[in-house]
Amino acid sequence: MRHLAADVLVIGAGAAGMYAAIAAAGQGAQVLLAERSLIGRGGATVMAQMTVAAAVGEAAPDHWQHHLADTLAAGRFLCDEALARLLCEEGVEVIKQIDAWKVGWARTPDGRMAQVHAPGHDRPRCVYVDFLATGTAVSRTLRTQLNRQGAVRRVGDLVVTDLVRRGGAVVGAVAWHLASGDVVTIAAKSTVIATGGLTRLYRRNSASANMGGDGYALALRAGAPLIDMEFVQFFPIGHLAPRLVGMDPIMWDPFRYKLGGRLLNRDGEELTQRYGVAEDGRYVATRDVATYAIAKEVEAGRGSPAGGAYLSFEHVPEARLREAFGPVIDRLAANGIDLTRMPVEVAPIAHYHMGGIRADAAMATAIPGLFAAGEAVGGANGANRLSGNAITEALAFGRRAGLSAAAHAARSREVDWSREAAADAVALLRDSAPARDRPNVAAMLAMLQDVMQDEVGPFRTQAKLASALARIAALRRDLGDRPFGSGGAYDAERLDWLDLRCMLAVAEVVARTALARTESRGAHQREDFPAMRPDWAVNQVVTLRDGAVALARESVRAASLQAVAV
Ligand SMILES: Cc1cc2nc3c(=O)[nH]c(=O)nc-3n(C[C@H](O)[C@H](O)[C@H](O)COP(=O)(O)OP(=O)(O)OC[C@H]3O[C@@H](n4cnc5c(N)ncnc54)[C@H](O)[C@@H]3O)c2cc1C
């Protein structure tokens, strides 16, 4: 067993975790950045291809308050206003900061940042890096900055499996080192969860294998409340057909912005029109509306052959297509896709999680010593997120969490670590269920994804959710409480067991909160309660009590805009 120590432990090296580490180290803290995959390459950040929203006002006059107004409107009265404000206000600074760090935002001929108009924003507000390189550029830029910070120790292949609590505070974590099979304990004065979202819970998703909601489960088990867990955002136009190899399934969005791709049903009718939004190639329907429209058209038998909608650029002149798609047009051609002659088929896929760990505007959770950042945090986007807000959120929240965690560490003279406090979590990693008792954990994981897709997807009913909860409980019984596999290096069975342990805990919370919310709002659509109800303009907050999920309704935090304590 190995033991490490740091002032600040950051779990997860996406945009939020890397920025948190950079900011904390900038304050003089010794930082340990723990990542279950490769640093800067494990989660959503590096996969993002599109746009990042910030009121930098380069394409049109703008102010963060306009961005805030749009974010609150999209959130359907559920946004934590202090968090939404942080995203919009400090979003401007972080976007300019990483511009100064040479991220390479696309620019207009006169040298201003290019900004496109995305649905739900009142003006062109989204910056990007051409072509489809936004996330890789953000990730590379932060990795370069990390390399300049001597005070950040980076450890990849390190799966954090539990937080360690002592005297009511989080004092570090226990982890499993994939590459060696070693159990690792980490003492830290402050811990930041920056583990991203949960979309791997679903069969159709835009996620990497590292996005099974670990951070939510870690927080819950450590006693920290979660918020808005029922709000999973489905991205309406995930690629469906024809087969597309080596490209991101959500790649179509930026081209819809730029060129006004038309979303059509089987009969060639513009699809969102029936659902109250006439787009006419302008791409103005927000994600929840477009998801609803596609699902309903498919249900009515007006979907495309593979079970989605058509996305057509056939009306766009070839020269404009070439200019907008750049080298991507050749990659499409290699897949047999000629956009001048054919539409593609698209359908909703699980893409982002609005819910998450409850944090204040300093990114502090209810548990002393525990902070959160990025998609792991819930509340800023309420019931529905605007395009481009997620990377801004990761950067702004990451920076804030790093500053707060460093300040907390500076105030704590010594970390209150003890081996006894970590003993249960260590014992779990050393344990092994007898081989004869072990069901196929990979098959169980796929089964959970089916349950979530079919019964806790974009359209929910009481019956489906109750069935999902029963099936999740059965999977939990089968999983048991002793890990499978021997725990040696790269033990895939053990990794699946550890992943499924988190995924089942988080899936239960999503299904329970979805069952309790008897209305439809934003990304949470109940077919048996189709209207939005004023009495449901409240957040659901989840905690674990004696191992059982406990729900409470709380008033939405308005913009009392707490002073940020750093
Ligand atoms: C395909 C795709 C495209 C997207 N496009 C856009 C876009 O154009 N614009 C936009 O604003 N948003 C976009 N999003 C959303 C956005 O990318 C994410 O919300 C954001 O990048 C999240 O950043 P993060 O740092 O919070 O998490 P991530 O970038 O997901 O990083 C989390 C990290 O934590 C690690 N981790 C997880 N669990 C553990 C553990 N137990 N121990 C150690 N490490 C752990 C993961 O391996 C991962 O590296 C997109 C998302 C996807 C999936």
The ligand as an SDF file (V2000), in Angstrom:
LIG
                    3D

 53 58  0  0  0  0  0  0  0  0999 V2000
  -18.8290   14.5600  -26.6990 C   0  0  0  0  0  0  0  0  0  0  0  0
  -19.0800   15.7790  -25.8600 C   0  0  0  0  0  0  0  0  0  0  0  0
  -19.1070   17.0350  -26.4560 C   0  0  0  0  0  0  0  0  0  0  0  0
  -19.3450   18.1830  -25.6920 C   0  0  0  0  0  0  0  0  0  0  0  0
  -19.3300   19.4150  -26.2740 N   0  0  0  0  0  0  0  0  0  0  0  0
  -19.4530   20.5330  -25.5230 C   0  0  0  0  0  0  0  0  0  0  0  0
  -19.3310   21.8380  -26.0940 C   0  0  0  0  0  0  0  0  0  0  0  0
  -19.0870   21.9850  -27.2700 O   0  0  0  0  0  0  0  0  0  0  0  0
  -19.4740   22.9130  -25.2870 N   0  0  0  0  0  0  0  0  0  0  0  0
  -19.7190   22.8020  -23.9480 C   0  0  0  0  0  0  0  0  0  0  0  0
  -19.8230   23.8210  -23.2510 O   0  0  0  0  0  0  0  0  0  0  0  0
  -19.8150   21.5810  -23.3860 N   0  0  0  0  0  0  0  0  0  0  0  0
  -19.6920   20.4660  -24.1280 C   0  0  0  0  0  0  0  0  0  0  0  0
  -19.7950   19.2240  -23.5410 N   0  0  0  0  0  0  0  0  0  0  0  0
  -19.9300   19.1570  -22.0750 C   0  0  0  0  0  0  0  0  0  0  0  0
  -18.5790   19.5240  -21.4400 C   0  0  0  0  0  0  0  0  0  0  0  0
  -17.5460   19.0100  -22.2540 O   0  0  0  0  0  0  0  0  0  0  0  0
  -18.4590   18.9780  -20.0260 C   0  0  0  0  0  0  0  0  0  0  0  0
  -19.5730   19.3270  -19.2480 O   0  0  0  0  0  0  0  0  0  0  0  0
  -17.2040   19.5310  -19.3580 C   0  0  0  0  0  0  0  0  0  0  0  0
  -16.0720   19.3480  -20.1850 O   0  0  0  0  0  0  0  0  0  0  0  0
  -16.9930   18.8390  -18.0260 C   0  0  0  0  0  0  0  0  0  0  0  0
  -15.7170   19.1440  -17.5460 O   0  0  0  0  0  0  0  0  0  0  0  0
  -15.2700   18.5160  -16.1580 P   0  0  0  0  0  0  0  0  0  0  0  0
  -13.8610   18.9090  -15.9640 O   0  0  0  0  0  0  0  0  0  0  0  0
  -16.2690   18.8420  -15.1280 O   0  0  0  0  0  0  0  0  0  0  0  0
  -15.3730   16.9380  -16.3970 O   0  0  0  0  0  0  0  0  0  0  0  0
  -14.5800   15.9780  -17.4210 P   0  0  0  0  0  0  0  0  0  0  0  0
  -13.9290   16.7170  -18.5060 O   0  0  0  0  0  0  0  0  0  0  0  0
  -15.5440   14.9070  -17.7870 O   0  0  0  0  0  0  0  0  0  0  0  0
  -13.4160   15.3860  -16.5290 O   0  0  0  0  0  0  0  0  0  0  0  0
  -13.6720   14.5420  -15.4300 C   0  0  0  0  0  0  0  0  0  0  0  0
  -12.4390   13.6890  -15.2000 C   0  0  0  0  0  0  0  0  0  0  0  0
  -12.5850   12.9800  -13.9750 O   0  0  0  0  0  0  0  0  0  0  0  0
  -12.0250   11.6900  -14.1320 C   0  0  0  0  0  0  0  0  0  0  0  0
  -12.6070   10.8160  -13.1160 N   0  0  0  0  0  0  0  0  0  0  0  0
  -13.9010   10.3960  -13.0300 C   0  0  0  0  0  0  0  0  0  0  0  0
  -14.0550    9.6080  -11.9630 N   0  0  0  0  0  0  0  0  0  0  0  0
  -12.8370    9.5130  -11.3420 C   0  0  0  0  0  0  0  0  0  0  0  0
  -12.3600    8.8140  -10.2070 C   0  0  0  0  0  0  0  0  0  0  0  0
  -13.1630    8.0370   -9.4670 N   0  0  0  0  0  0  0  0  0  0  0  0
  -11.0550    8.9250   -9.8640 N   0  0  0  0  0  0  0  0  0  0  0  0
  -10.2140    9.6900  -10.6110 C   0  0  0  0  0  0  0  0  0  0  0  0
  -10.6200   10.3650  -11.7220 N   0  0  0  0  0  0  0  0  0  0  0  0
  -11.9170   10.2870  -12.0720 C   0  0  0  0  0  0  0  0  0  0  0  0
  -12.4060   11.3020  -15.5550 C   0  0  0  0  0  0  0  0  0  0  0  0
  -11.5730   10.2930  -16.0650 O   0  0  0  0  0  0  0  0  0  0  0  0
  -12.2420   12.6350  -16.2750 C   0  0  0  0  0  0  0  0  0  0  0  0
  -10.9690   12.7880  -16.8330 O   0  0  0  0  0  0  0  0  0  0  0  0
  -19.5640   18.0670  -24.2940 C   0  0  0  0  0  0  0  0  0  0  0  0
  -19.5480   16.8050  -23.6960 C   0  0  0  0  0  0  0  0  0  0  0  0
  -19.3030   15.6630  -24.4660 C   0  0  0  0  0  0  0  0  0  0  0  0
  -19.2870   14.3370  -23.7870 C   0  0  0  0  0  0  0  0  0  0  0  0
  1  2  1  0
  2  3  1  0
  2 52  2  0
  3  4  2  0
  4  5  1  0
  4 50  1  0
  5  6  2  0
  6  7  1  0
  6 13  1  0
  7  8  2  0
  7  9  1  0
  9 10  1  0
 10 11  2  0
 10 12  1  0
 12 13  2  0
 13 14  1  0
 14 15  1  0
 14 50  1  0
 15 16  1  0
 16 17  1  0
 16 18  1  0
 18 19  1  0
 18 20  1  0
 20 21  1  0
 20 22  1  0
 22 23  1  0
 23 24  1  0
 24 25  2  0
 24 26  1  0
 24 27  1  0
 27 28  1  0
 28 29  2  0
 28 30  1  0
 28 31  1  0
 31 32  1  0
 32 33  1  0
 33 34  1  0
 33 48  1  0
 34 35  1  0
 35 36  1  0
 35 46  1  0
 36 37  1  0
 36 45  1  0
 37 38  2  0
 38 39  1  0
 39 40  1  0
 39 45  2  0
 40 41  1  0
 40 42  2  0
 42 43  1  0
 43 44  2  0
 44 45  1  0
 46 47  1  0
 46 48  1  0
 48 49  1  0
 50 51  2  0
 51 52  1  0
 52 53  1  0
M  END
$$$$
